[in-house]
Amino acid sequence: MSVRRERGMSAEPEVVFNVATDPARVGWLPEPLHHRPVATAPGLVAAWLGDAWRADLVVQDIPAGGALAVLEMSADGLDDDALAAVVEHALTELDGEVEESFTGG
C-alpha cells in the first residue's frame, strides 16, 4: 500500500528538487531513506529505497510561480493513517529545508 500527497512550495521546481536530492539534506525523509536517491530521471523525478520503504518524488512547475512536490511513499508495517502522517511530515520537512536554503540555514 502507498500514500500520495502534494504540497505547493514557494521556490522554483529545480530548487525544490535539488534540495530534496541533496545528500546533506536527507533529514526530510524517514530514517530508512537517509541516503542519495537510487534513481533520478529527466523531469525532476527521484526515487529512494530503504529497508521496507520506498519514496517517489516528482516536482512540477506551478504556472503562477513556485513548485508542486508530489510525494508517494510505501512502508511495510504501517497502516494508512500512520503512513499518511509520515508523508505529510516529510513534505513539511522538505518545505522547511527549501526555505532554509534561501536563508542560509
C-alpha positions in Angstrom: 0.0 0.0 0.0 1.2 3.5 -0.7 0.1 7.1 0.2 0.5 10.0 -2.2 0.3 13.7 -1.1 1.1 17.0 -2.8 2.4 20.3 -1.4 2.9 23.7 -3.1 6.2 25.4 -2.4 7.4 28.9 -2.9 10.5 28.1 -4.9 11.4 27.2 -8.4 11.0 23.4 -9.2 14.7 23.0 -9.8 15.5 24.4 -6.3 13.0 22.1 -4.6 14.4 19.1 -6.5 18.0 20.0 -5.8 17.3 20.4 -2.1 15.3 17.2 -2.0 18.1 15.1 -3.6 21.0 16.8 -1.8 22.7 14.1 0.4 23.4 16.7 3.0 19.7 17.4 3.4 18.2 13.9 3.6 16.7 14.6 7.1 13.3 15.4 5.5 12.9 11.7 4.7 12.2 9.0 7.2 15.5 7.5 8.6 15.4 4.3 6.4 15.7 6.6 3.4 18.5 8.9 4.6 20.7 8.5 1.5 21.0 9.6 -2.1 18.1 8.7 -4.3 18.6 5.3 -6.0 17.3 6.8 -9.3 16.6 10.2 -10.8 15.0 10.8 -14.2 14.5 13.8 -16.5 11.6 15.9 -15.5 12.6 16.3 -11.8 11.8 12.7 -10.7 13.6 10.8 -7.9 13.2 7.5 -6.1 14.6 6.2 -2.8 14.6 2.7 -1.5 15.3 1.5 2.1 14.5 -1.4 4.3 10.8 -2.0 3.6 10.4 1.7 2.5 10.1 3.4 -0.9 9.6 7.0 -1.8 9.0 8.6 -5.2 9.1 12.3 -5.7 8.0 14.4 -8.7 8.5 18.1 -8.7 6.3 20.1 -11.1 6.1 23.7 -12.1 3.1 25.7 -10.9 2.2 28.2 -13.7 1.5 31.0 -11.2 5.0 30.5 -9.7 6.6 28.0 -7.4 6.6 24.2 -7.4 4.3 21.3 -6.6 6.1 18.5 -4.8 4.2 15.2 -5.3 5.5 12.5 -2.8 4.3 8.9 -2.8 5.6 6.5 -0.1 5.1 2.9 0.9 6.3 1.2 4.0 5.8 -2.3 5.4 4.1 -2.4 8.8 2.4 1.0 8.7 -1.4 1.4 8.3 -2.9 4.0 6.0 -3.2 6.7 8.7 0.3 6.3 10.0 1.8 6.3 6.6 -0.2 9.4 5.6 1.2 11.2 8.7 4.7 10.2 7.7 4.2 11.5 4.2 2.7 14.8 5.4 5.6 15.2 7.9 8.1 14.6 5.1 6.6 17.2 2.9 6.6 19.7 5.8 10.2 19.0 6.5 11.1 19.3 2.8 9.4 22.7 2.7 11.4 23.8 5.7 14.6 22.6 4.0 13.8 24.6 0.9 13.1 27.7 3.0 16.4 27.2 4.8 18.2 27.0 1.5 17.2 30.6 0.9 18.1 31.9 4.4 21.4 30.1 4.5 20.3 27.8 7.4 
